Every structure is written in structure tokens, then in C-alpha cells.
Amino acid sequence: MDQQQWQDFLSNEGAIWEGSKAHFPLTSREDPQSLHLLDLGPIGAISITGPDSQKFLQGQLTCDLINLPDEHSTLGAHCNPKGRMISAFSALKLSQSEFIFRLPKDLAPIAQQALAKYAVFFKTELRDISDETHWLGLQGRDVAERTSKLLGFEQPSVGEVKLFDFEGERCVAQCITDLQLAILVPTSKVQQLWQKLSPECEATGYDCWQMRQIEAGIPQVDAATTEMFIPQMTNLHLLGGVSFKKGCYTGQEVIARMQFRGAAKRRLYRASCASGDLPESGMEIFGDGKQSIGNLVEACHSKEGIQLLAVLTIAKVAAGETLHLKDGRTLDIEELPYDADADPLA
């Protein structure tokens, strides 16, 4: 099944398309018992396989994969020598010789090519598998328990990864938070898996997935923001995505210096603004003056307007400056679910 066939199928299920995002009319968004099924079309995947895979990645990524157990996941990033994130992702460790990265589809080829430059001396293979696989999302209360019962695999806890068989094909389930679970399925079986799950779920638009990620303060780097941010600017170090004990990796010196000298002048904030056109990632954000004080990381529509994450100058936010997009819409700062001023080394 190609992308157009998949879109035609979901259109017949009631989806309305905006680019690669499927939107469904909702009748029970406020029902806390509802289990939602989502097409994660904008999300892609990279496969890293081979006997040297863990050794290779450990020397490139911000996260510690050696101390990560098999069948678990962690946030992480691949940086350039200046400490800027080429890519950020959720790294799924199936074994020491097999990893899968979940990341925006438009970033996958950039991430794969950047890593491949360093892989030539290792027995490892990197492949962008975004076309041959597809992510589906499930969202709601007790999502891991309910999904595992529907599909017959052992219930994962948050951060765990489970492999299961569906119609003779291997699938991967990742429990991301207590409200979100992602499933990677071969593209040839995605329609069948959707049809198996849909009687027990309510089809929901991709914005609802993004909204939960934004509420959780989980940053996303895409093709527009690659090499724009140092990990601490996106709070990645507060989410377990940066190890300060693992040793050297590309960009490590810059990242460690920023951490130990307390030199970060910008960090990730959650905010909201009035409805309208969805602002694009990377868009500049302004305070009281004419100079940009930060950039938008990601945004999505919600019932209350637009929800977003942005990297902003800490001093400008602390001073109470009025924050606004280029089109004049004012930003209201919202709470993050974690302490953004915490010291991960404490």
C-alpha cells in the first residue's frame, strides 16, 4: 500500500487531509474513557542494524545506549561538532545490534545521511524505512493495558518496547507516556491493523497526538529546525535525552561546557496563542523590541486555539516582556509538567 492508497482508505473512514496529516471529526474528545486511534503519517523511522550498532551510536548520540536495557527507549539527539542538534528522536533499543529511531518523516533522510558519514568504519547499516513502515498511535487512559489486550502482547510500562506478530509480520509497540503508545507496522499491513483496532477506538486527528506531546514538553526537531538548537535549549537534558557521564560523542564538549558553566541563555517553553494559521517551526518570536528572542519548535491546533513549544531567551520571559509571533498574535506562557530549572546533575 502506497501513501495515496492509505490516504484514500482513511478518507473513506471519514478523514480530512491537510498535507500528510489526517483529521477526523470528534464526538467524544472530553470522554476520559475513550481510546483514540491516530494515523501518525508525519512521523518516520530509521533502522540501525549490525553487530557494531550500539558501539557506533554510543559515540555519536547524546543519550546513553549502553546502560539502556534491551526493549526500552530513550530520547536522544545527534549533534554537529558545534553541539547543534542535526536530529532529535526517540531511540528504540530492540537489542545491542538493532535500533529504531522515531522522528519526523522530513527529518529522517537528513538524520540518516548525517549519521552515515561516521558509520563507514563500523559493521552497521542505517536505513530510512519511512516508506516501508508506518506509525499508528493510540492515546487515552490505560493505553498500554488496553492496547496490549487488543493485540495480544505483554503490557509495556512507560519507556518499554514490545515486539509482537500481526498477520505474520513483526510489529513494534512503544509506550511513550501513560497516555500515548506508538506502533510501527509494515506498510503492507497498516490497513489491516487499523481495521482490527478501529472497532474499539475512536479515530482522531494528528493534532491530538501533537497536543499531548506539547503538554508533556517533549521537543521535536524537523527539517526546518535542524542544526538550530543545542540540546539544553530544548530541555532534552531534563527528559533523559542527554548523558553527562557516558564520555565523548560528537558535540559533547560544547554541550558539557554549557551545562557545567550554566551558560544556557535560552530554554524550551510551552505557550498558547489565538487560532489562525498554524505557525511554522523555526518561525522567529519577538518580545518588546524588534530583535528576535527565540524560535518556534512545533505547534498544533486545539479547541482553545494553538498550542506550541518555543525556545525563548530566559531573561526576556523572566522580565515579563510581551511575547508575540511575527503576525502579531500574543503568546501566553503555560506550565510544563517538569521543573525546567532543575539541575539534572544534582
Helices and strands as residue ranges (DSSP letters): H 3-12, E 16-18, E 21-23, E 36-39, E 43-49, H 53-58, E 72-79, E 85-95, E 98-104, H 108-116, E 125-128, E 133-139, H 143-151, E 161-166, E 169-175, E 180-186, G 187-189, H 190-197, G 198-200, E 202-204, H 206-215, G 231-234, G 236-239, H 252-260, E 266-273, E 284-286, E 292-302, E 305-313, H 314-318, E 323-325, E 330-334
